[in-house]
Amino acid sequence: MSLHRYFLTVFLLCFFIFGQRPSLWAQNLDSLVESVYNKQESLLIRNEIRKRLGDRANEASIKEIVKSLRVWAAFESMPASEFAVEVERFVILKDYGLNWEETEELIPYFITAKPNKKDIPYLGKFFKEMALSKVSEETVFEILRLAKSKQWSGASVLVAGRLVVLSQKKESNSFLTLKRLEPILPKQFENLSEEKKSKFFKDWHSLSLGKIEETYWETVKTDSIQLSSKQMAKENFQTSERRTEIIWNEQGEWVTKERPKLDPNLIFLEEQTVTLPQVGSGDKEKRKLVDPVGRQWIGTPYLYGGYSKRGVDCSGLTKSILTDPKIGMNERMIPRSARDQAQIGKSVSRDRQQIGNLVFYSASPNTSKITHVGMVLDNDHFIHASTSRGVVIQSLNEKWWKERYVTGRDIFTVGK
């Protein structure tokens, strides 16, 4: 082969391998999101991702993030302009060693809270550690509510979560821990000098004497100070993972053993006082009320952790409807999270749903993982809370709801 033909061959090979990559990416991206967005929106998403990530947009791992995010986009009615922002956030989480399934349930929070980029690794780590430690969803919601109210940074949120975990064995009510913490936790913990960080932990230890898990105190204190350095070194996050994961797992195992089990016979308020309830009495009437009670919530804005007409999330909505005085379920016996709500009642197949049943869906690549809940109304429709549209009613037979159905639960007949 002549030298001229050799260079021509190399040039053509490089052109087909590298020169075609942007168009291949564009084609691949369009096919990934076309089931959620139209062509114009897909083009906007492609351009915005390339603008934010540059050549990294061609990486296989980024395409996986896009592929995983599209289902969440459908569930949450995510605007095209928000899609690329979420992709970038999960690229940041990936870069700090946090994988998709560990943090994907932060999507509704990210959409509504719009955190700074520097806060994202801390929020991801906070969410992962709270899950490993089996901290209740109500407590996680309360920490994030305080974060918004007090303008806590991601590093401050992480510190708050860790202090709650270290207190949960000796202070069963985490809200009391947060009440003590609220007035003294610095807004921007990462901006403190190392000396001031150490003083904060020393003061908290004195304030919480007898209410802290001493076994892990020094490890968590040292790790939190190192992790919150202004440099935000990725290596520190990796070291922290190796150093502390055993702590959160041990805490989670303890919670699992100690957590009280729900008694299905206490779901309805009146069942606590009636010795021998009649089978089926009132069930049909209560079911009928679900539709009018539920429709009163239409248009309520979405609020991560919300539980009122000022703002509500998906599991907050279903719990609010069921515990409405007209329906009368016991508030303490209806769990706060979608995943826990799926553990009560009787399983119902998708084709046998009736008004008042809870329906559960998965936006996760792990299609058995519950990430969303709604409540069945009349005429094959259900009511649920969407991050972008608030409380809405949709058909049970729409594409994504059919494909991503996990289970249904009938809790009106429990204990009868």
N, C-alpha and C positions, 0 to 999 in steps of 0.2 A: 504494500500500500504506500502510495506517495505521501510525502509530508503534507501536501496540500489537502489530499483526501482525508488524511488522519484528522487534521484540525477541523475540517468541515464536518466530519462524523461526530467529533467531540462537541462541536458547537450545537449541532442539531439535537444531540442527546440531552445536553444541558437545557436547551430551549424547551424541549418537551417535558422534562422533569421539573424544572424550576420556573420557566417562563409561563407555563400553563397554570401554576398553582393558584393565583388569585381567582381565575375563572372557575377552576374546579371547586374552590371554596365557595364562590358565589352560588354555583349550582347546588352544591351540597347543602348550604344554608337554606336556600329557597325550598328545597325538598323537605328540610327538617321542620320549617315553621309554616309551610303553606296550609296545613290543616287548621291553623289557628289564625293566621293573618292573610290578607290579600296581597297581591303582587307588589303594590306600591308600598305597603307597610313592610313587606319582606325586604325590599330594596333599602328602605330607611334603616331597618335593623342591621343589615349587612354593612352598610356604610358607617353606621354609628359604632359598631363593634370594631371595625378596622381602624376607625379614628381613635378609639380608646386603647386598643391593644396592639395596633400596628401589625407587624409580621407574625406576632404570636397568635393572631386570629386563625392562622393556618394549622395550628397544633391540634393533634387528635384529641388531647385532653380538653381543649376549649370546645371542640365540637360536641364532646360528650356532655359538657355543661349546658350547651345550647339545647341539645336533645332532651336532657332531663328537665330543663326549665320550661320547655314549651307546654308540658302538661299542666304545670302550675299556672302558666299564663292563661290557659283555657279555663281552669277552675276559678281563677281570681279575676277574669276579664281584664287582664293586664294590658294597658295601652302599649302600643309599639314603642313609643318613646321611652317607656320604663324598662323594656326588655333588655336593651344593651346595658343599662345601668346595673341591672341585677346580674348580668353575665360578668361584668367587671368586678362586682362585689364577691362573687363566688370564685373568681380567679384569684383574688387577694386571699381568700380563705384557703384555697388550695396551696398557694405559695407559702402559707404559714403552717402547712401540714394538717389542715382540717379537711376531711373529705366530704363529699356531697351529702351522703345520707346522715352524717352526724349533725349537719347544720341546716338542712333544707327547710325545716319547719320555722326557720327565722325569716323566710321570705315575706309572710304577711307583716311581720314587724318591720323589716327593712323598707317595704313599700310605704308604710304609713309614717315611720319615724325618720326615715331618710338620714341615716347616720353618716358622719364624716368618714373618709377612707381610713384614717388612722385608728378609728374606734372599732373597725370591723374585725380585725384579728382577736381583739379582746372580747368582743361580743360573741364571736364564734366559740372561743375557748370557754367563756362563761356558760354558754348554752350546753356545750358538750359535758362540762363538769357537773352541771346541775342534773343532767339526764343520768349520768353515771351514779351520782349520789342519791338518786331517786327523790330529789327535792320536789315537793308538790307543785303542780302547775299554778295553783293559786299564789304560792310564794314567789315563783318566777315572775308572774304577772305583776305582783306587788313591787318587786325589785325594779322592774322596768317602768312601772308607773312612777315610782319615786325618782328614777333616773331622769324621766322627762320633767317632773316637777322641780327637781333640784339641779337639773342640768349637769348630771354626772357624766363624765367621760366614760368610754368603754373600759378603761383601766379601773376606774372607780366602781363600775358595775361588777367587774370581776372580783375585786376585793370584797365588795358587799356580799356576793354570792358565797365566796369562800368562808367568810366569817359566819354566815348563816349555817353552812354545812358543819363547821367545827362546833357549833352550839346545839345542833339538833338532837344529840343524844341526851343532853342535860336540860335543854329548854325546848319542850315539845311544841310550844307555840312560837313558830318562827317570826310571827308578826311582832312579838314582844322584842325579839332580837333586833328587828329592823327599826322599831320605835326608838330603841337606845342608840342605834347607829345613825339614824337620819340626821340629827342635828350636828354630828361631829365628823362625818366622812367628808374629806375634801372633794370639791367638784372635779378637779383635775389632778388625780393622785399621781399621775406620771410626771407632773411638773414640780413636785416636791423634791427637795434635796434628799439624799440618802439618809442624812441625819434626821430630817423631819419625818420621813417615812418610818424609820425605826421608832421614833418617839410616838407616832400615832399608834403603832402596834403595841408598844409598851403601855400606853394609856388605856387602850381598849382591853388589854389583858387584865389590868387592874380593875377596870370598871366591870368586867365580866367574870371576876374570880368565882370559881365553882360552877361556871356555866359553859366552860370550854373544854373540848377534847384535848387534853394536855399532850397526849402521845404524839400528835402530829403538829403541834403548835409551831415549834422552831422551824421545821421543814417548810411549812406553808408560809410562814413569815419571811424567811430568807428567799424563797422562790418568788413570792409576790413582789418583793423589793427589786430583785434582779429582773423579773419579767417586765416591770413597769419603767425600765430605763428609757430615756428619751430617744435612744437610737432604735428601739423596737427591733432588735436583731432577731432574725428568723432562727438563728442558732439557739437563742434563749428559749424560744417557744418549744423547740425540739428537746432541749435539755429538761425543760419543765415537764414535758409529757412523760419522759422516762422517770423523773424524780417523784411525780405526784399521782400518777394514774392509779397506783395501788391504793392510795388513800381514798380516792373517790369511789373506787370499786368496793372497798371495805365498808364505807359509809352506806353505800347503796344496798349491800347485803344485809346490813343491820336494819335499815328501814323496811326492807321486804319482810323480814322476820317479825318486826314489831308492829307493822301497820295493821290496824283492825280490819277485818273482813266485813263487807256490806251484808246486812241481813235483808234479803228481798222482801220479807214480810212487813218491813217498815216503810216501804216506798210511799204508800198512801197515808196521809195524815190520820184519817179516821180509823185506819187499821190498828193504830196504837191503843185505841180505847175500846174498840168493839171486839169482844171475845171470839165470836164465831161469825165472821163476815159471810154473807150469802154469796155463793159462786156467781160471778158475772153481774152482780147488782151494781148498777151505775156505770158499768164499763162503756156501754154504748153511748150514754149521755155525755160522759167525759170525752169520748172520742169525737163526738159531734162538735164539742166546744173548741177543739184544737184549731179548726179552720178559722172561725171568727177571732179567736184570741191571737192566733198567729198573724193574721192579716193586719192587726193593729200595729205590728212591728215594721210593715213595709216602708221603705225609705229611711229607716234608722241608719245613720252612718256607721261604717266599720270602725272599730277601735280594738286594737290588739289587747286582749285581756279585759275588754269591756263587758259590762253585765247590766246595762241599763239603757233607757231610751236615748240617753246622750251619746251612746256608742256601744257597740256590741260585737263580739266575734262569733264564730260558728257555734262552738259548744256553749258559749254564754247565751246565745239565742235559744237553743233547744232547751237548756235548763230553765231559762226564764219562762218559756211557754208552759213547760210541764209543772212548774211550781207556782204558776199564776193562781191566785185564790179561787178562780172559777173551776180550775182543774184539780188543784189541791194535793199535788204530790209533795212529799217531805223533802225540803231543800237539802237537808243533811245527807239524804240517801241518794241524791242524783249527783254523780261525780261532775267535776268541773271540766275535765278534758274529754275530747272526742274519743280517745283511745280507752279511757276508763268507762265512758258511757256505753261503749260497745261490749262491756263485760256484764251488763245487767240485762234482765229480761230474757226473752226466748228468741232464738234464732228464727228468722223468716227469710225464705228465698225471695229473689228479686221479683218473680212473677206472682207472688201472693201478698203483696203489700196492701195495707189498708191505712186509712187516716189515723194519724197519731203515732205511727211507727217511726223509729229513727232509722235513717239510711246513712251508710258510711261508705266513704270513697277513699281512693289512694291516688295521689299525684306523684308518688315516689316511683323510682325505677324498681324498687321492691314493692310489687303490686299488692302484697298482703299487708303492707304497713298502712294503717289508717291515718289520714292527714286531714280529713274533712267530714263534717256531719251536717245533715239537714233533717227536716221533719216532713213526713208525707201529709199532704192536704187532699182535698177532693180531686177527682178527675185526673188521676195519674200525674199530679204536680207535687212539687215539694218546695218548701221555703228554706232558705239558707242565707248566710251572711257572706258577701263577697267583698274583698278589700277595696275594689275600685267603685263598686256600685252600691255598697251597703246591703241592706236586707232586700232580697228579691225573690220572686217565685219563678220557677222554671219547670219544664217538663222532665219527668223521669226518663223519657225516651230519647232525649238529646244525645248526640254521639258520645261525648266524653263521659256523661253520667252512666250510659249503658256500658261502655268499655271498662270503666274504672270502678265499678261497683264492687264492694268487698263483702258487706253483710248488711242485714237489716235486723232490728230488734223490736220486739213487741214487749213493752213493759207495763201495759195496762192489765195484763192477766197474771202478772207475777204474784205468787203467794196465794192464788185463788184456786 
